[in-house]
Amino acid sequence: MPDIFVNYRTGDEESAAAMIARELTRRFGGERIFFASNSIELGHRYPVELVRAVEECEALLAVIGPRWAEVRGADGRPALEAEQDWTRREIQTALDRGILVIPVLVGKATRIDRAVLPDDLWELADCQYRRFDHRNAESDLTALGDALARLLPELGAVDRDARAARERTETKSRRKPAQDAGHTRMRTRDVEQRVRGGIGNLNGELGTFVNEPQGPVNTGRGPQYNAPHFQGDNTGVQFTAGDNSGTIHQRFERERRRSDDER
């Protein structure tokens, strides 16, 4: 049997009631939403079906528009005053059985005035309501569905929108580690390319660097690295660091003294 019974009055916002029933059906499944024009099978006795559906539902939505209390019956009197009025009987049955009744006020409908209600419906005026406006239909329908899913665990368990939201979150969670790993690989590759490019430039322009036990030695034509570096008239002089203690090759001393003698 359905969890939600959509109650409405013919001649007052049937379109809003149909929209609500259609959206709740999409979100929770048709078997959980009772809407008379869709839920009663051909040939079935509607008085029996209506009473049975109300008695077994978890919540009744009373869709109330601006003309809800004004629509008149065949006798010219307000339909709400007739004891056999089905809109009235459905709400009364739900209230008598302690079923959750949620008024849904449509458009310009204001809070229910107890003065316009028959005695057996006075309690309806005290029920917390929600609003529905055709101009904000999407957000209002979402809010109504969210409220029902929270109030009724059975609906929350089959909520298609909640399931879709969980699936989107799980998909994002799975994608993030893969994206992070991809970014890390790209950064590593860029660093490796820059390092290889830098070493190539050094080897090409500054000579070849060889790691010896006593420190790096420049075997090319560029300046010595990781050792004292001297500049002046003796350009192109070859020197190396010995034991890394700051000692300079004796050849440099001889060249310097020869230069001083020539002066």
Disulfide bonds with the S-S distance in Angstrom:
none
